[in-house]
Amino acid sequence: MSTLGIDLGTQSVRAIILTDEGVLAGEGTAPLESVRRNGEHEQDPTSWWTAVVAAVHTARQGLDASQIEAVAVDGTSGTILLANSEGAPITPALMYDDVRATAEAEVVNRVGAEAWLANGYARMQPAWALPKWLWLRRHWLAEEFSKARLLHQTDFINESLVGGRVATDCSTALKTGCDLQQVRWPLPLLDALELPSRMLPPLVEPGKPLGRLGARVATLLGLRAGVRVVAGMTDSCAAQMGAGALTPGSWNCVLGTTLALKGVSETLLRDPDGAMYSHRGPGGLWLPGGASSSGAGILSARLRHADLAALGVAAAARPDPSFFTYPLAGRGERFPFVAPDAESFSTGEPADDVEAYAAMALGLAFVERLCFDHLDGLGARIDGRISFTGGGARSDHWTQLRADVLGRQVHRPRHAEPAVGMALLAAGSTSRTVRDDVVTEPAPERHRALLRTYRTFLDAIEQRGWASAVLIAHARRRAA
């Protein structure tokens, strides 16, 4: 028997079929398109379903699809839309890094300060789902809003799979205000914000059953009717599960369009700046981490027609640049600090595309190190296994650079990605992994040289007032 994992990414949908023995039997990908403008980021929700169908068709080619017994779906954290009573979208999807709800975030934080502090993150960010829901109430047609339902990205696909309404998992619901410790919606708080709780789906824990695949949808996907659909997680939690980062002190760093870090803690960590937050994990553990707005997306935006793999090879043959580019493709930063007005900048002028690539890669490695500095300052254990996943982990140049900046041994599991984590969750496994690691060791001399440039990175962040003095001072101490 086998299971199907589906990852709803930013630029594509990915489907993975995994056997009971942990063998990757099939995979498929289908592209997605976005609309970005002035801090806003939207997608057409119906395009997700079209891409899911295409990706599943590719993944199951040449396989006995009747052997697939369960499916789970992950999605981007904080992505929401309004839908009618039948589940058809009436708004575009406001994506995970859409920061239009800046004013609404202030209201949400004023009203819900005690609740968010109890959840461990102190403040919600404009890109989170609850501020965006409030933005929709203020800006969408009142008549349509009053009849609408709020759906998360995974809800929309799960409803399409089972042919009816479904619950949402508490991992996905975190940024919509879910009480993490009680796994329930904060009803009095929602009343104070004038957000009708009837618009929300019920809550379940990841891995719980949501329903079964109906005959019509099964035929469309080329699967058998009756396949179990189970509640998934956010994409970073799914990647963490696929990478096997499930022991205290271990961390998984997902580098795709954006960078996300997720680790394991025995206690609930609290971040007064609100950049870090925790999900509930299996076995009473907590999964702290954060999602940056920085990432590999800047390469696609600025070097659109270049061969990025070739640039990586060329950059590896040159000395490291003496300057860096802060790697924001859009506006606003979410982790390792919260700075809604942050924008990309460069401390030098690249001579060619190779140097431009190297400067952006270096800036991203510095952002990643500052994430670890922030986590360490909050009391998180960071002494365990570090794994790199996501599209950026395929680059040998980038992986070595990141290992050298961190000064840590890193692992690259060959088949650890969000879709694999969802296939494992669908199988009922929270400990088994598909792992065949490539290990990268840091180069001590390069590490020391890069830390000198890292200190200029910290100076530049401090000058712009983006990060707290406490974080900058702690990062400097660790880099000394």
Disulfide bonds with the S-S distance in Angstrom:
none
